[in-house]
Amino acid sequence: MPLVDLRSDTVTRPTPEMYAAMQSAPLGDDVLGDEPTVAELEELAADMVGHEAAVFVPSGSMGNQIALAVHCRRGDSILSEEEAHILFYEAGAPAVIAQAVTRQVPSECGVMEVAEIEKRVMTRSLHTPGTAVLAVENTHNRKGGAVTPVSRMKEFRELCDRKGMRFHLDGARIFNAAVALNVNVRELTALTDSVNFCLSKGLGSPVGSVLCGPKGFIEEARFWRKRLGGGMRQSGILAACGLVSLRTMVSRLGEDHVRAQKLASAIDEIPGAKMAYACPTNIVIFDTERPASEWVAALREKHVLCSAFGVNRVRMVTHHQIDDAGIETAISAMRSLSKTLNAVSCEFD
Ligand SMILES: Cc1ncc(COP(=O)(O)O)c(C=O)c1O
């Protein structure tokens, strides 16, 4: 029985078009500055998100951390939502690379309130670090793929202008946000001072992210990429996949959202499980009465893979290798498990 791998949208394999593009891509040496396929990807990416320039980086984490390093002086403060990827999953990098202080902004559902941000902005003084950057995650991974709408992004821009802060967008899944809002992605991205988006998530590439911004910012970002060991040689092999992602994979993201919504609706009917957040994009997060580890292990036995996202919290993510049959398999596995796990729960409680 085939595995239904819902652990993440990062688990996908290259499509046949990607393999073909890898084979025929013209290559150079990107560290020497003559990689034509990387140059093509960077140009297309910058244009799509409405920025002047772009740099291809090995991972979303590196793109985010380079952006923070360029925007901050040592000791500056960064504001971010309390469960943002840059704080939770980038191995403490803001403290090590940008050498910045991070402050967390609470939010119910992953979309920050302007007033909550403003309360935490600090002005540089003899005593306090200045807040240099507002980093916004759209969509928000740990909060169920939450989407920050264009109107709120505009308010963030206005706040950053008023307070002299840079606006960085961790747009790992920004195309999912644009599809969910039915807007051109530029409406979300052109408002920012820098945006990083991932090719290797819903867009299906095996590796890579693109950091975009003004020319001067990107020149400095290239320097940081090299400093961090992210200079790559015949990376056109990877950029070729990225071009396929941008040209062919954006328009199909809505299918992943429909399938995630189908999972979400079924989960709300399953005893012992309850959706933790609304599910506007491709990330399904639900709370479980029994420990998440039991759900994950039992689902694995039924060929469904997912992640424990907390002691009693499970995450499932849809992507282009999950079809309707995969969703049906996951739903029926959860229904049958809920019976067994709840029976276990009666024995123990
Ligand atoms: C919101 C968000 N930002 C950044 C990243 C980092 O991407 P990478 O795994 O390529 O470092 C991820 C990865 O899951 C993410 O979900």
The ligand as an SDF file (V2000), in Angstrom:
LIG
                    3D

 16 16  0  0  0  0  0  0  0  0999 V2000
    7.3630   29.5480    7.5270 C   0  0  0  0  0  0  0  0  0  0  0  0
    8.6920   28.9510    7.2000 C   0  0  0  0  0  0  0  0  0  0  0  0
    9.7400   29.7530    7.0400 N   0  0  0  0  0  0  0  0  0  0  0  0
   10.9560   29.2740    6.7240 C   0  0  0  0  0  0  0  0  0  0  0  0
   11.1550   27.9220    6.5750 C   0  0  0  0  0  0  0  0  0  0  0  0
   12.5600   27.4380    6.3100 C   0  0  0  0  0  0  0  0  0  0  0  0
   12.7330   26.7360    5.1590 O   0  0  0  0  0  0  0  0  0  0  0  0
   13.9380   25.6630    5.0340 P   0  0  0  0  0  0  0  0  0  0  0  0
   13.4340   24.4050    5.6060 O   0  0  0  0  0  0  0  0  0  0  0  0
   14.1850   25.6210    3.5570 O   0  0  0  0  0  0  0  0  0  0  0  0
   15.1080   26.2140    5.7870 O   0  0  0  0  0  0  0  0  0  0  0  0
   10.0910   27.0380    6.7460 C   0  0  0  0  0  0  0  0  0  0  0  0
   10.3010   25.5790    6.5980 C   0  0  0  0  0  0  0  0  0  0  0  0
    9.5170   24.7680    6.9760 O   0  0  0  0  0  0  0  0  0  0  0  0
    8.8220   27.5680    7.0740 C   0  0  0  0  0  0  0  0  0  0  0  0
    7.7660   26.7650    7.2800 O   0  0  0  0  0  0  0  0  0  0  0  0
  1  2  1  0
  2  3  1  0
  2 15  2  0
  3  4  2  0
  4  5  1  0
  5  6  1  0
  5 12  2  0
  6  7  1  0
  7  8  1  0
  8  9  2  0
  8 10  1  0
  8 11  1  0
 12 13  1  0
 12 15  1  0
 13 14  2  0
 15 16  1  0
M  END
$$$$
